[in-house]
Amino acid sequence: MNKRIILAIMAISVTMSVGFTTVYADTASDKVKIQQVQTQKSNLESKVQMMDNQIEKIMSKIDSNENDITKTQKDIKQAKINIAKAENDIKEEQILFDKRMRVMYMNGPSSYLDILLGSEGVDDFISRLENIKKIVTFDQKVIDDLQTKKAAIDSKKVALDKENTKLLSLRNDNKKNLSALTKQKSDQTVLVAQLEAKEKQYVAQLVTDQAIAAKKAEEAAQKAAIARQAAVESKKADVARQARVAATEADAAASQASAANQVALGNIKSESPSITPSRGGATNSSSSLLAYASQFLGTPYVWGGTSPSGFDCSGFTQYVFAHFGVNLPRVSEAQQNVGTLVSRANLQPGDLVFFGTPAHHVGIYVGNGNMINAPHTGAVLRIQSLNGDFTYGRRVR
């Protein structure tokens, strides 16, 4: 009987030692996998943010290009009207010239020669000749001016036609660039979604492994209690002493397992950014700003979005700060020149945080290494940690 108790206690100790080592190795592996996936996802999200920024610039060029095309085509249309009018004015002036020549005299001679031949004497001839020269000079000047005006309009129309051809070519180039960049961004977004799914899978596995560890710790504690009871009931002092020693060792192993499990649970909680902004060093103004910004959590990312129906990154920061009377430029690379430069170590809640130089992304710092931002297409406005592409902050309040 006593021999069986001793053997059972020894078996419990060996089982606990081997079991805990395996479980802890699994949870550690889970954490490594989660960290790797999060790093990959952060890098991809940075690329998507840069592509979003490039797409917004191309879309802005397309809008400007379309406005130029509309204006140029309108000018071409007006030039055609002006050319037709100039041609008609020249024709009318020629008719007027002919009429003026016919009514010079009551008898209405039909040519310069008739007018000259009808003169009475040398003085009359010279007078008529001077009058004809004045009329011809005046009318010719009018006609020449009209033809010069028409030539200028023709030249302007040719220039407008060339500009229109250039703008139409630019439109095609911009659309091709937009299409190619959108395809690349779409591929990257799919990869981000796949990594997010894998991250959830690894987190779920870690939770399962931690539950197994907790269960094994509980089983070890129960077995230790049984071992202690067996030791108490042992009639022989040497068997009782050996049982107590084994029970003590089992208690230590159980405590170690429980402590390790608590550490593991704490670690997994720390891996997700807190959605409660740190108020350390924050003024009432920054607290109000963050409270206002938090109202828009869950708003979808929209290219060029500047309202609660949809934001892009700089549209969100511009909208929030405008509510407090601070006018920020429209795009992130312009916003990074506003306010006072702040290093990562000196960031305070309410500071703008920028990524890339020139900036391709911007958010609002909330504390604890986290920011509230409109991340990228396919995502919603959310709180997340600053990624590795962070450059610096700006304080504008």
Helices and strands as residue ranges (DSSP letters): H 2-102, H 112-117, H 121-233, H 237-270, H 284-294, E 306-307, E 310-311, H 313-323, H 332-335, E 340-342, G 344-346, E 352-355, E 361-367, E 370-373, E 382-385, E 390-395
